[in-house]
Amino acid sequence: MIRPVTKMLTMIGLIMIGGCATDNMRQGLYEGFRVQSNLQSSPPERVGKPESPNYQDYERLKKERLEH
């Protein structure tokens, strides 16, 4: 019986933390996924492909898309 309650409280805590994420946390997550994605492909595989935008460029592009 303790196990389902613990799982539910853990999920509620994670949702609350995620909902209160600051810009620094979002930027860190974005940059982490971007670096991980870049490391998963070898340099020859990346030739000719555009580099993924950094967080500031990503936010700027997102705002531009929302305005149009």
C-alpha positions in Angstrom: 0.0 0.0 0.0 2.8 2.4 0.7 4.3 1.9 -2.8 1.4 3.5 -4.8 1.2 6.4 -2.5 4.9 7.0 -2.7 4.8 6.8 -6.5 1.9 9.3 -6.6 3.7 11.7 -4.3 6.9 11.4 -6.3 5.0 12.2 -9.6 3.2 15.2 -8.0 6.6 16.5 -6.8 8.2 16.1 -10.2 5.3 17.8 -11.9 5.5 20.7 -9.5 9.3 21.0 -10.0 8.8 20.9 -13.8 6.1 23.6 -13.7 8.3 25.9 -11.7 11.3 25.5 -14.0 13.3 28.7 -14.3 14.9 30.0 -17.5 18.3 28.7 -16.3 16.9 25.2 -15.9 15.2 25.3 -19.3 18.4 26.6 -20.9 20.5 23.9 -19.2 18.2 21.2 -20.3 18.1 22.5 -23.9 21.9 22.8 -24.1 22.4 19.4 -22.6 20.1 17.7 -25.1 21.8 19.7 -27.9 25.3 18.6 -26.9 24.1 15.0 -26.4 22.6 15.0 -29.9 25.9 16.5 -31.4 28.0 13.8 -29.6 25.9 10.9 -30.9 26.8 11.6 -34.5 30.3 11.5 -35.8 31.9 14.5 -37.5 31.6 13.0 -41.0 27.8 12.5 -40.4 27.5 16.2 -39.4 29.1 17.5 -42.6 26.7 19.6 -44.6 24.1 19.6 -41.8 23.3 23.0 -40.1 24.4 23.2 -36.5 21.5 23.3 -34.0 20.8 26.8 -32.6 21.9 27.7 -29.1 19.2 28.5 -26.5 19.1 32.3 -27.2 18.6 31.7 -30.9 16.1 29.0 -30.2 14.0 31.4 -28.1 14.3 34.1 -30.7 13.1 31.8 -33.5 10.2 30.6 -31.3 9.0 34.1 -30.6 9.3 35.0 -34.3 7.1 31.9 -35.2 4.5 32.9 -32.7 4.2 36.4 -34.0 3.5 35.3 -37.5 
